[in-house]
Structures are given as structure tokens and as C-alpha cells.
Amino acid sequence: MGRWADQDSDEQRLPEGFERVGYDADTQTYTFRDANGRYFEGDEGNRYGVLHPAGESRPQPTPAETAASDAQITKSNREAVRTMLPFALLVLVFLLLLFNFVNGGWSGGSGADDAREQVVHCGQGADKIQIQKGDSCWEIGERYRVGVEGLLGIKGNEGVECETLVAGSWICVPA
């Protein structure tokens, strides 16, 4: 069969002496005529394939043929899923990594809190506290009676940005 089989003509695809003479859009069946004037029909939806005499009943598949056909379809479906599985797994891993990146790390682990605790080195006369949800620089400064300027001036708070305080991180306060 040639590379462009869909563009082959009827003369190349039909038995010798056959010609296509009609198409029934309702049943999606092509009608053919042989050299003797007898009419034949193809299977539904097929332009070429097995031809059956027009007007005669077509042979019905046996239960064994039906079961074999169903088994082949099931096998083909499994093969298709097996082919797509590595791609789906790659997409899932990519989405998990993207989600992890967007959310700033894995949530619920104590490793991120330990890393924040080790980064904070408070100067002499200062202690570190963990920032709670809802805390602000102003509230912490008022609690320890130093104000925002005094809080940010304590050694160890050089990198603290009041606009982006994160619950669970650490900050230095007066002892």
C-alpha cells in the first residue's frame, strides 16, 4: 500500500471490474457494482473492505468471534493506558514540584522551622522569639517596650522586613 493510501483511486483499491456507484449517508454504506451488473455493499463507515452482495443478510459473528474481538479491544485499551502512564507520571511530578515551589516548600515539616531558627543569631542582651500568626513589628515592639525602630535596631534583626513577617520564623527581642 502506498504512503498516501487515502488518495488512491477506486481503480487501485477495488477488485478488477468493480466501481463505486453510490453512498447512503443514513447508514454510512458505500454501494459498488461489478462488471456483471451485480451490486455489493461495504461495511458501515468503511469506504473499502469486505464487500457483501446488496440486499442479502450479512453473516453475524459467532459468540466466540465477539468475545475475541472484545478481548482484543480490552488489550488495546490496556496498551494505550500503559503507553500514557509515563507521561502522566511526569506531568504529576512536574505539578507537585511547581506546587512546592509556589508555596515555598513542603508544609508541615519541622525542617523549615529548624533552618529559620539556626539563621537567627541575636546579640548580647537579646533573646529570640517565634513569630505567631497575626503578629506585627508594631505589636512585638510595644510588647517589649522598644517600638518598631528599636526592634529593628537589635543585632540579629538586620534582615527582618516588617511587611513580610512569616508565622513560625524567629525575631530577636530585648532580654
C-alpha positions as YAML, in Angstrom:
chain: A
units: angstrom
residues:
- id: 1
  name: MET
  ca: [0.00, 0.00, 0.00]
- id: 2
  name: GLY
  ca: [1.34, 3.43, -0.88]
- id: 3
  name: ARG
  ca: [2.26, 6.20, 1.50]
- id: 4
  name: TRP
  ca: [-0.78, 8.27, 0.59]
- id: 5
  name: ALA
  ca: [-3.37, 5.46, 0.69]
- id: 6
  name: ASP
  ca: [-6.22, 7.89, 1.31]
- id: 7
  name: GLN
  ca: [-5.57, 9.47, -2.09]
- id: 8
  name: ASP
  ca: [-5.59, 6.20, -4.06]
- id: 9
  name: SER
  ca: [-8.30, 5.90, -6.68]
- id: 10
  name: ASP
  ca: [-11.03, 3.25, -6.80]
- id: 11
  name: GLU
  ca: [-9.22, 1.51, -9.68]
- id: 12
  name: GLN
  ca: [-6.24, 0.91, -7.39]
- id: 13
  name: ARG
  ca: [-8.26, -0.18, -4.34]
- id: 14
  name: LEU
  ca: [-11.22, -2.19, -5.75]
- id: 15
  name: PRO
  ca: [-11.19, -5.61, -7.37]
- id: 16
  name: GLU
  ca: [-10.98, -5.55, -11.15]
- id: 17
  name: GLY
  ca: [-14.27, -4.66, -12.81]
- id: 18
  name: PHE
  ca: [-15.76, -3.02, -9.68]
- id: 19
  name: GLU
  ca: [-16.81, 0.59, -9.48]
- id: 20
  name: ARG
  ca: [-18.30, 2.69, -6.69]
- id: 21
  name: VAL
  ca: [-21.79, 3.81, -7.64]
- id: 22
  name: GLY
  ca: [-23.36, 5.20, -4.51]
- id: 23
  name: TYR
  ca: [-23.27, 6.19, -0.85]
- id: 24
  name: ASP
  ca: [-26.08, 6.12, 1.70]
- id: 25
  name: ALA
  ca: [-25.38, 8.81, 4.31]
- id: 26
  name: ASP
  ca: [-28.00, 7.42, 6.72]
- id: 27
  name: THR
  ca: [-26.35, 4.02, 7.02]
- id: 28
  name: GLN
  ca: [-22.86, 5.27, 6.01]
- id: 29
  name: THR
  ca: [-22.67, 2.47, 3.44]
- id: 30
  name: TYR
  ca: [-20.98, 2.56, 0.02]
- id: 31
  name: THR
  ca: [-22.52, 0.69, -2.91]
- id: 32
  name: PHE
  ca: [-20.42, -0.93, -5.65]
- id: 33
  name: ARG
  ca: [-21.24, -2.62, -8.99]
- id: 34
  name: ASP
  ca: [-19.19, -5.37, -10.62]
- id: 35
  name: ALA
  ca: [-18.65, -5.97, -14.34]
- id: 36
  name: ASN
  ca: [-21.73, -8.28, -14.47]
- id: 37
  name: GLY
  ca: [-24.04, -5.59, -13.07]
- id: 38
  name: ARG
  ca: [-24.43, -7.12, -9.57]
- id: 39
  name: TYR
  ca: [-24.46, -4.72, -6.65]
- id: 40
  name: PHE
  ca: [-22.41, -5.03, -3.46]
- id: 41
  name: GLU
  ca: [-22.27, -3.05, -0.23]
- id: 42
  name: GLY
  ca: [-19.39, -2.38, 2.12]
- id: 43
  name: ASP
  ca: [-19.50, -2.42, 5.92]
- id: 44
  name: GLU
  ca: [-20.88, 0.66, 7.69]
- id: 45
  name: GLY
  ca: [-18.39, 3.52, 7.78]
- id: 46
  name: ASN
  ca: [-15.83, 1.76, 5.54]
- id: 47
  name: ARG
  ca: [-15.01, 3.02, 2.10]
- id: 48
  name: TYR
  ca: [-13.14, -0.18, 1.27]
- id: 49
  name: GLY
  ca: [-13.03, -3.59, 2.90]
- id: 50
  name: VAL
  ca: [-15.17, -6.72, 2.74]
- id: 51
  name: LEU
  ca: [-17.96, -6.43, 0.15]
- id: 52
  name: HIS
  ca: [-21.30, -8.18, 0.64]
- id: 53
  name: PRO
  ca: [-23.99, -8.76, -2.00]
- id: 54
  name: ALA
  ca: [-26.59, -6.00, -1.76]
- id: 55
  name: GLY
  ca: [-29.95, -6.96, -0.30]
- id: 56
  name: GLU
  ca: [-28.69, -10.19, 1.31]
- id: 57
  name: SER
  ca: [-28.27, -10.63, 5.04]
- id: 58
  name: ARG
  ca: [-24.72, -10.38, 6.23]
- id: 59
  name: PRO
  ca: [-23.16, -13.15, 8.29]
- id: 60
  name: GLN
  ca: [-23.38, -12.42, 12.03]
- id: 61
  name: PRO
  ca: [-20.29, -13.00, 14.17]
- id: 62
  name: THR
  ca: [-20.33, -16.03, 16.43]
- id: 63
  name: PRO
  ca: [-20.15, -15.55, 20.21]
- id: 64
  name: ALA
  ca: [-16.54, -16.76, 20.10]
- id: 65
  name: GLU
  ca: [-15.66, -14.12, 17.47]
- id: 66
  name: THR
  ca: [-17.42, -11.44, 19.52]
- id: 67
  name: ALA
  ca: [-15.56, -12.48, 22.66]
- id: 68
  name: ALA
  ca: [-12.24, -12.48, 20.79]
- id: 69
  name: SER
  ca: [-12.98, -9.01, 19.42]
- id: 70
  name: ASP
  ca: [-13.87, -7.73, 22.91]
- id: 71
  name: ALA
  ca: [-10.67, -9.24, 24.32]
- id: 72
  name: GLN
  ca: [-8.64, -7.52, 21.60]
- id: 73
  name: ILE
  ca: [-10.30, -4.18, 22.36]
- id: 74
  name: THR
  ca: [-9.58, -4.60, 26.10]
- id: 75
  name: LYS
  ca: [-5.96, -5.48, 25.35]
- id: 76
  name: SER
  ca: [-5.62, -2.43, 23.09]
- id: 77
  name: ASN
  ca: [-7.08, -0.18, 25.80]
- id: 78
  name: ARG
  ca: [-4.62, -1.51, 28.37]
- id: 79
  name: GLU
  ca: [-1.73, -0.92, 25.97]
- id: 80
  name: ALA
  ca: [-2.90, 2.65, 25.39]
- id: 81
  name: VAL
  ca: [-3.06, 3.34, 29.13]
- id: 82
  name: ARG
  ca: [0.35, 1.74, 29.64]
- id: 83
  name: THR
  ca: [1.75, 3.98, 26.91]
- id: 84
  name: MET
  ca: [0.34, 7.14, 28.52]
- id: 85
  name: LEU
  ca: [1.32, 6.24, 32.11]
- id: 86
  name: PRO
  ca: [4.92, 7.57, 31.99]
- id: 87
  name: PHE
  ca: [3.71, 10.86, 30.51]
- id: 88
  name: ALA
  ca: [1.01, 11.21, 33.17]
- id: 89
  name: LEU
  ca: [3.57, 10.46, 35.87]
- id: 90
  name: LEU
  ca: [5.91, 13.15, 34.54]
- id: 91
  name: VAL
  ca: [3.08, 15.68, 34.49]
- id: 92
  name: LEU
  ca: [2.13, 14.77, 38.06]
- id: 93
  name: VAL
  ca: [5.73, 15.14, 39.30]
- id: 94
  name: PHE
  ca: [6.06, 18.47, 37.49]
- id: 95
  name: LEU
  ca: [2.83, 19.76, 39.05]
- id: 96
  name: LEU
  ca: [3.93, 18.65, 42.52]
- id: 97
  name: LEU
  ca: [7.27, 20.41, 42.13]
- id: 98
  name: LEU
  ca: [5.55, 23.53, 40.81]
- id: 99
  name: PHE
  ca: [3.11, 23.49, 43.73]
- id: 100
  name: ASN
  ca: [6.02, 23.07, 46.14]
- id: 101
  name: PHE
  ca: [7.88, 25.98, 44.56]
- id: 102
  name: VAL
  ca: [4.88, 28.30, 44.57]
- id: 103
  name: ASN
  ca: [4.01, 27.55, 48.20]
- id: 104
  name: GLY
  ca: [7.57, 27.98, 49.42]
- id: 105
  name: GLY
  ca: [8.42, 24.43, 50.43]
- id: 106
  name: TRP
  ca: [6.76, 21.39, 51.91]
- id: 107
  name: SER
  ca: [4.26, 22.35, 54.59]
- id: 108
  name: GLY
  ca: [4.03, 20.68, 57.96]
- id: 109
  name: GLY
  ca: [7.70, 19.65, 58.18]
- id: 110
  name: SER
  ca: [9.84, 20.81, 61.08]
- id: 111
  name: GLY
  ca: [12.94, 21.11, 58.88]
- id: 112
  name: ALA
  ca: [11.97, 24.56, 57.58]
- id: 113
  name: ASP
  ca: [11.41, 25.87, 61.14]
- id: 114
  name: ASP
  ca: [14.76, 24.46, 62.29]
- id: 115
  name: ALA
  ca: [16.52, 26.19, 59.40]
- id: 116
  name: ARG
  ca: [14.93, 29.55, 60.32]
- id: 117
  name: GLU
  ca: [15.90, 29.09, 63.98]
- id: 118
  name: GLN
  ca: [19.55, 28.45, 63.10]
- id: 119
  name: VAL
  ca: [19.79, 31.55, 60.91]
- id: 120
  name: VAL
  ca: [18.82, 33.99, 63.70]
- id: 121
  name: HIS
  ca: [21.80, 34.96, 65.92]
- id: 122
  name: CYS
  ca: [20.73, 37.50, 68.47]
- id: 123
  name: GLY
  ca: [23.28, 39.85, 70.02]
- id: 124
  name: GLN
  ca: [24.16, 40.03, 73.70]
- id: 125
  name: GLY
  ca: [21.24, 41.08, 75.86]
- id: 126
  name: ALA
  ca: [18.63, 39.81, 73.37]
- id: 127
  name: ASP
  ca: [16.51, 36.68, 73.14]
- id: 128
  name: LYS
  ca: [14.78, 35.19, 70.15]
- id: 129
  name: ILE
  ca: [11.06, 34.52, 69.94]
- id: 130
  name: GLN
  ca: [8.98, 32.75, 67.33]
- id: 131
  name: ILE
  ca: [6.57, 34.95, 65.40]
- id: 132
  name: GLN
  ca: [2.96, 33.85, 65.81]
- id: 133
  name: LYS
  ca: [0.17, 34.22, 63.29]
- id: 134
  name: GLY
  ca: [-1.16, 37.78, 63.32]
- id: 135
  name: ASP
  ca: [1.98, 39.31, 64.90]
- id: 136
  name: SER
  ca: [3.35, 42.57, 63.52]
- id: 137
  name: CYS
  ca: [6.54, 44.52, 64.23]
- id: 138
  name: TRP
  ca: [4.49, 47.20, 65.95]
- id: 139
  name: GLU
  ca: [2.79, 44.68, 68.31]
- id: 140
  name: ILE
  ca: [6.08, 42.96, 69.17]
- id: 141
  name: GLY
  ca: [7.81, 46.32, 69.73]
- id: 142
  name: GLU
  ca: [5.01, 47.51, 72.03]
- id: 143
  name: ARG
  ca: [5.03, 44.21, 73.94]
- id: 144
  name: TYR
  ca: [8.75, 44.61, 74.71]
- id: 145
  name: ARG
  ca: [8.53, 48.46, 75.06]
- id: 146
  name: VAL
  ca: [11.07, 49.28, 72.32]
- id: 147
  name: GLY
  ca: [8.93, 50.40, 69.39]
- id: 148
  name: VAL
  ca: [9.46, 49.39, 65.75]
- id: 149
  name: GLU
  ca: [12.73, 51.36, 65.33]
- id: 150
  name: GLY
  ca: [14.23, 49.83, 68.47]
- id: 151
  name: LEU
  ca: [13.10, 46.31, 67.47]
- id: 152
  name: LEU
  ca: [14.72, 46.56, 64.04]
- id: 153
  name: GLY
  ca: [17.87, 48.03, 65.62]
- id: 154
  name: ILE
  ca: [18.57, 44.91, 67.72]
- id: 155
  name: LYS
  ca: [21.53, 42.83, 66.47]
- id: 156
  name: GLY
  ca: [20.15, 39.83, 64.57]
- id: 157
  name: ASN
  ca: [17.13, 41.65, 63.10]
- id: 158
  name: GLU
  ca: [19.02, 43.20, 60.16]
- id: 159
  name: GLY
  ca: [17.17, 41.14, 57.55]
- id: 160
  name: VAL
  ca: [13.70, 41.45, 59.10]
- id: 161
  name: GLU
  ca: [11.09, 43.10, 56.88]
- id: 162
  name: CYS
  ca: [8.00, 44.13, 58.83]
- id: 163
  name: GLU
  ca: [5.75, 43.96, 55.74]
- id: 164
  name: THR
  ca: [6.50, 40.27, 55.19]
- id: 165
  name: LEU
  ca: [6.65, 38.67, 58.66]
- id: 166
  name: VAL
  ca: [6.08, 34.92, 58.40]
- id: 167
  name: ALA
  ca: [4.47, 32.93, 61.23]
- id: 168
  name: GLY
  ca: [6.98, 30.39, 62.50]
- id: 169
  name: SER
  ca: [10.08, 32.48, 61.78]
- id: 170
  name: TRP
  ca: [12.22, 33.97, 64.53]
- id: 171
  name: ILE
  ca: [13.00, 37.52, 65.63]
- id: 172
  name: CYS
  ca: [15.28, 38.99, 68.31]
- id: 173
  name: VAL
  ca: [13.78, 40.96, 71.23]
- id: 174
  name: PRO
  ca: [15.33, 42.57, 74.31]
- id: 175
  name: ALA
  ca: [16.05, 40.14, 77.15]
...
